[in-house]
């Protein structure tokens, strides 16, 4: 799954000239913790977040001089961004290692396309079991491994995938388990598949 599959495209944005108080009202009313800052042509300029307002409050009480009234004066620049075709796994790594809550999604010209947040990635784990099972049967078994899905039993319960039945080779059994474990929403794979070797009896292999 890619960022484009989960990102929010109806993004509330502000411009560098937007007043700080107006930006704060937008964040409060729409229950968001950050707003992308864009130029008139849609190019991303930066982002203003709750952290920027926290810094302003600290500065105010510590007597830091300087009047800041617009978003452009307080926004964070050099924002971590990503493209729409980035894998969700990679976006999750970026958020984890850089300790950020959201990543603006931009095109090759730097224009804002959407935003991917931690909540969007959390939603991956809510995928219904029947959707996961269908993806395994039709995409992995039939189209990737070219195996008749009726040769085995596939079950998915609360994100746990189970395989029973027989496939052609030990490698097919291992590859199926590996690919299934990478699907969005899968927590664990339990494989009790056996495989056929020329001239040998079937062997059982458990992941």
C-alpha positions as CSV (number, residue, x, y, z in Angstrom):
1,X,0.0,0.0,0.0
2,X,1.2,3.5,-0.9
3,X,0.8,6.9,0.7
4,X,-1.6,7.9,-2.1
5,X,-4.0,5.2,-0.9
6,X,-4.3,6.6,2.6
7,X,-3.4,10.3,2.5
8,X,-6.0,13.0,3.1
9,X,-6.5,15.2,0.1
10,X,-9.0,17.7,1.5
11,X,-6.3,19.5,3.4
12,X,-6.9,22.8,5.3
13,X,-4.0,25.1,4.4
14,X,-2.9,28.6,5.2
15,X,-0.6,31.1,3.5
16,X,2.5,32.8,4.9
17,X,0.4,36.0,5.2
18,X,-2.3,34.4,7.3
19,X,-2.6,35.9,10.8
20,X,-1.4,33.7,13.7
21,X,-4.7,34.0,15.5
22,X,-6.6,33.0,12.3
23,X,-4.4,29.9,12.0
24,X,-5.0,29.0,15.7
25,X,-8.7,29.3,15.2
26,X,-8.6,27.0,12.1
27,X,-6.6,24.4,14.0
28,X,-8.9,24.5,17.0
29,X,-12.2,24.4,15.1
30,X,-11.1,21.6,12.8
31,X,-9.3,19.6,15.5
32,X,-6.0,19.4,13.7
33,X,-2.5,19.8,15.2
34,X,-0.9,21.3,12.2
35,X,-1.5,23.2,9.0
36,X,0.5,23.1,5.8
37,X,1.6,26.6,4.6
38,X,1.3,27.1,0.8
39,X,2.0,29.7,-1.8
40,X,-0.7,30.8,-4.2
41,X,0.4,28.2,-6.8
42,X,0.1,25.4,-4.2
43,X,3.8,25.1,-3.6
44,X,4.5,24.0,0.0
45,X,6.3,26.7,2.0
46,X,6.3,25.1,5.4
47,X,4.0,24.0,8.2
48,X,2.7,25.5,11.4
49,X,2.0,23.2,14.3
50,X,1.1,23.2,17.9
51,X,4.8,23.1,18.7
52,X,5.2,26.5,17.1
53,X,2.5,28.0,19.3
54,X,4.1,26.4,22.4
55,X,7.4,28.1,21.5
56,X,5.6,31.4,21.0
57,X,4.0,31.1,24.5
58,X,7.4,30.3,26.1
59,X,9.0,33.2,24.3
60,X,6.2,35.6,25.4
61,X,6.7,34.7,29.1
62,X,10.4,34.8,28.9
63,X,10.3,38.3,27.3
64,X,11.8,37.4,24.0
65,X,11.6,40.5,21.8
66,X,10.1,40.6,18.3
67,X,6.6,41.0,17.1
68,X,5.3,38.0,15.1
69,X,1.9,38.3,13.7
70,X,1.8,36.1,10.6
71,X,2.2,32.4,9.9
72,X,5.3,33.0,7.8
73,X,7.1,34.5,10.8
74,X,6.7,31.4,13.0
75,X,6.2,28.4,10.6
76,X,8.7,25.6,10.4
77,X,10.5,25.4,7.2
78,X,12.6,22.6,5.8
79,X,9.6,20.3,6.3
80,X,10.0,16.5,5.9
81,X,7.9,15.6,2.8
82,X,7.2,12.5,0.7
83,X,5.7,11.6,-2.6
84,X,2.4,9.8,-3.3
85,X,4.1,6.6,-4.4
86,X,6.0,6.1,-1.1
87,X,5.2,2.9,0.6
88,X,3.3,3.2,3.9
89,X,6.1,1.2,5.6
90,X,8.6,3.9,4.6
91,X,6.3,6.7,5.7
92,X,5.9,5.0,9.1
93,X,9.6,4.8,9.4
94,X,10.0,8.5,8.7
95,X,7.5,9.4,11.3
96,X,9.0,7.1,13.9
97,X,12.7,8.0,13.5
98,X,12.0,11.8,13.0
99,X,9.3,11.9,15.7
100,X,6.8,13.7,13.6
101,X,3.0,13.3,13.5
102,X,2.3,14.1,9.8
103,X,4.1,14.3,6.5
104,X,2.9,16.6,3.6
105,X,2.7,14.8,0.3
106,X,4.0,16.8,-2.7
107,X,4.4,16.3,-6.4
108,X,7.7,16.6,-8.3
109,X,7.2,20.4,-8.5
110,X,6.7,20.8,-4.8
111,X,3.0,21.4,-4.9
112,X,0.9,20.0,-2.0
113,X,-1.2,16.9,-2.9
114,X,-2.3,15.8,0.5
115,X,-1.0,14.8,3.9
116,X,-0.4,11.5,5.6
117,X,-0.7,11.3,9.4
118,X,-0.1,8.8,12.1
119,X,-3.9,8.2,12.4
120,X,-4.0,7.3,8.7
121,X,-1.4,4.6,9.2
122,X,-3.1,3.3,12.3
123,X,-6.2,2.8,10.1
124,X,-4.2,0.1,8.2
125,X,-4.7,-2.2,11.2
126,X,-8.5,-1.9,10.9
127,X,-8.7,-3.6,7.5
128,X,-11.5,-6.3,7.6
129,X,-10.4,-9.9,7.7
130,X,-12.5,-10.7,4.6
131,X,-10.6,-8.0,2.6
132,X,-7.3,-9.4,3.6
133,X,-8.3,-12.9,2.7
134,X,-9.5,-11.9,-0.7
135,X,-6.2,-10.1,-1.3
136,X,-4.3,-13.2,-0.4
137,X,-6.4,-15.5,-2.6
138,X,-6.7,-13.3,-5.7
139,X,-3.4,-11.3,-5.6
140,X,-0.9,-13.5,-3.9
141,X,-2.0,-17.1,-4.6
142,X,-3.6,-16.7,-8.0
143,X,-1.7,-13.8,-9.7
144,X,1.7,-13.9,-8.0
145,X,2.3,-17.5,-7.4
146,X,0.0,-18.8,-10.2
147,X,-1.5,-21.4,-7.8
148,X,-5.2,-22.4,-7.8
149,X,-6.5,-21.0,-4.5
150,X,-8.8,-24.1,-4.1
151,X,-5.7,-26.2,-3.5
152,X,-5.4,-24.8,0.0
153,X,-7.5,-23.4,2.9
154,X,-6.9,-19.8,3.8
155,X,-8.3,-18.3,7.0
156,X,-8.0,-14.8,8.5
157,X,-9.2,-14.1,12.0
158,X,-8.5,-10.8,13.7
159,X,-5.5,-10.2,11.5
160,X,-4.0,-13.7,11.9
161,X,-3.6,-15.6,8.7
162,X,-3.6,-19.4,8.6
163,X,-2.7,-21.7,5.6
164,X,-3.4,-25.4,5.3
165,X,-3.1,-27.6,2.2
166,X,-0.5,-28.6,-0.3
167,X,1.6,-26.5,-2.7
168,X,4.2,-27.6,-5.3
169,X,7.4,-26.7,-3.5
170,X,8.8,-25.7,-0.2
171,X,9.9,-22.4,-1.7
172,X,6.3,-21.6,-2.7
173,X,5.1,-22.3,0.9
174,X,7.8,-20.1,2.4
175,X,7.2,-17.3,-0.2
176,X,3.5,-17.3,0.4
177,X,3.9,-16.9,4.1
178,X,6.5,-14.1,3.6
179,X,4.3,-12.2,1.2
180,X,1.2,-12.6,3.4
181,X,3.1,-11.3,6.4
182,X,3.8,-8.1,4.6
183,X,0.2,-7.3,3.8
184,X,-1.4,-4.3,5.5
185,X,-3.4,-5.4,8.5
186,X,-1.8,-8.8,8.9
187,X,-0.4,-9.4,12.5
188,X,0.9,-12.9,12.1
189,X,1.0,-15.9,9.7
190,X,0.6,-19.5,10.8
191,X,1.4,-21.9,8.0
192,X,0.7,-25.7,8.0
193,X,1.3,-26.1,4.3
194,X,2.9,-29.2,2.9
195,X,4.7,-29.4,-0.5
196,X,5.4,-32.0,-3.1
197,X,8.8,-33.1,-4.2
198,X,9.4,-35.3,-7.3
199,X,9.4,-38.9,-6.1
200,X,9.0,-38.0,-2.4
201,X,6.0,-38.0,-0.1
202,X,4.6,-34.6,0.9
203,X,6.4,-32.9,3.7
204,X,4.9,-30.5,6.2
205,X,6.5,-27.1,6.8
206,X,5.5,-24.7,9.4
207,X,6.4,-21.0,9.3
